[in-house]
């Protein structure tokens, strides 16, 4: 029965795993974008101490494997936390108002979200910084000639252009978040790769299980790429700067 393809129940497992992957990737991307921008601003701070600390943070997260970071958050950090805190994190409860709240996620989801967000934020910070450096210095000089304050130049001249330049690379980083989310299977998160492995273990249909997972990943990444092209494909960066 269903010798050439997966049975419906196993396809359901894969779809459930895809839902976890998409939810995790969406949350991690939003957190990474916000944190990445904050880290970029700190990295460009006139204070050597602040800029140095931000640079050290970025170097640490960019130059260590994501899998090691996931193991650290899942296995290492709990060893440092009080038992009462871990008991609360693992206990079933709800977020928000009882009638409308969402169930508290399992600890592997929290560790995966934290690890994936912090790792991705380090790369997104550098994309933001590259966008800022791509704005021609003459833009700042022109703003000063018009009597604009440094804050106004930053918010009205530099930042809009930098974000426009960085949008496509940032979209690429969001695609990487989706692909990198597969590593959370190593800490037991039942995302798409984990589901594919479970299906393969039970059915011995490795080609079908991982082939379908591959199609799901390709589809998710293609949607992100298509949306970015549709939204930003016709925009052109300002002239005068180099990447």
N, C-alpha and C positions, 0 to 999 in steps of 0.2 A: 504494500500500500504506500503510495507516494514515493515509489522507489527513486524517481528522478528528481524529486524536489522535497522540500521540507513540509512536514505536516502542519496544518493550521495552528496547532498549539505552540509549535516551535517558532513559527513566524510571529505569533503573539509575544513570545519571549523577546524576540529581536526588536519588535516595535516598542515594547516596554523599555528595553535597554536604550533604544534611540531617544525615547522621551527623556530619560535620565541624562543622556549625553547632551541633548539640546538645552535642557534646563540648567545643567551645570555650566555649560559653555556660555550661555547667555548671562548668568549671574557673574561668572568669573570675568567676562569681557567688560561688563559695566564697571565692576570694582577696579579692574586693571586700568581702564581708561582714566577713571578719576584719580586713582593713586599714581598712575604714571605721569599725569599732568602735574600733580603736586610735587612729585620727585624731580621732574624737569625744572620746575620753578626753583626748588631748593638747590638743584645742581648749578643753576645760573646765578645764585645769590652772590652779592658782592662780598659777603662774609666768607673768608677762607675756611673758617671752621665749619660753617653750615654746608658750603659747597663740597668740602673734603669728606664730611660725613655722608652726604648724599652720594658722592662718587664711590665711596667704600661700600655703601649699601648696594648700589647698582652692580658693582663689580662682583660682589659676593653672590648675588642672585643670578647674574648672567653667566657666571663662570663655574657654576656647580650644576650637575645633572638634575633635571626635574625629578627623576625617580628617587634620587637621594633625598631631595627636599621633601617629597611626599612621605618617605619613610620617617624622616625626622619629625614631621608634624603628627604622624599617626602613631609611631612607636616611641619616639624620643620625648616629645613634649608631655604626653600623659604621665610619664615616669616622674616629671617634675611637679605635676599638679597634685593638690590634696585629693584624697580619696573622695571627699564629699563633693568636690567640683566635678570629678569624673562621673560620680554616681548621678549627679544632676544632669550632666551632658548626655548620659546614656538613658536616662529615665524618659518614658513616654509622656509628653505634655504638648501643649499647643502654643503657637505664637499669635499674639494679638487677642482680640475679643473672643471669648469662648465660642460664641455662635458662628463667628466668621473666621476664626483663626485657622492657620495652617498647622498641620502636625509638625512637631520638632523633627528635623532630619537626623538620620543616624550619624554616629561620629565619623564614619568613613566619608560621608558626604561633606561634613564640616572640614575635615582634614584635607580632603581633595580640593574643596573650594578655596581654602586658605592657601594651600601650596600652589595651585594653578594660578590664582589671582596674583600672588606676590611675584611668582616667576615671570608671568606675562607682563606685569606692570613695569618691570625693569627694562624690558625690550621696548615697550610703548613709550616710556620716558625718553629713550634715545631717539625714537621717531619724532616725538614732539620737539626735542632739542635740535634735531637736524632740520626740521621745518623752520624753527626760529632763526637758525644760522643761515638759512637760505634766503631770508629777506634781505634785500640789498641795504647796506649801511646808509645809502642816500635817503632811504625812507625816513630814518630817524632824523637825519639832518634837515629834511624838508619839514618834518613836524615841528622841530625846534624853531625853524625860520618862521613858521606860522604862529609862534607863541604858545604852542601846546606844552603842557607839563609832561614830565617823564611818564607819569601814570597814564595820562591820556594817550600819549604816543603808544605805550605798550598795549592798552586796551583797544584803541581805535585803529591803529596802523599796523603794528607788528603782529599781534595775536591773530586777527582775522586772516591775514595772508599766510601765517605759519600753519594754522589749522587747515587751510585749503591745500597747502602743499603736502601736508602730512596725512591727508585723508586716505589716499590710496595705500601707502605703506601701513597705516593703522588697520585698514581693512584686511591686509595680508596677515597682520598679527592676530586679528580675530579668527581668521581661518586656521592659524596655528593653534589657537586655543582649542578649537574643535578637535583637531588632530591630536594634540597633546593630552586631551582629556582621556584618551585610551589608556594612558599609563596609570590612571587611578584604579584600574582593575587589579593592580598589584597590591593595593591595600583593601581589596574586597568590595569595592563599590560596583554595584550591579549595573554598569553602563553597557554600551553597545558591544565593546570587545569582550567584556565579561560574559554577556549573554551569548555571544557567538561561541565562546569557549565552552559554556555549559551545554549548548545545543550539540556541539561537536562531540563532547564527552558522552552524552546520552545516546546520540544517534549514529556516531562514527561517520557522519556526512560532513567531513571537513570542508570539501570544496563548496558545497551549498551554503554552509553556515558562514564561512568567512567570505565567500563570494557575495552573499547578500549584505553582510556588514560593510564590505568594500563599496558596494553600490550606495548604501545609505550614507557613508562618509563622503563619497563623491558628490552625491546629491546635495548634502548640507553645505559643503564648501562651494559648490557651483551656485547655489542660491545666494550665498554671501557675496561671491564674486559678481554675479549678475546684478544684484542690488546695488553694489558699489559702482559698477559701470553705468547702470541706469541713472543713478543719482549724481555721480561725480565725473562720469566719463568725458563730458564735454567741457568741463572746467579746465582752464589753463593756468598754470602758476605764473605769478608776476615775473617779468624779466628783470635781469640785473643781479640775480643771486645764483649760486651754484650749489649743487648737492654734494 
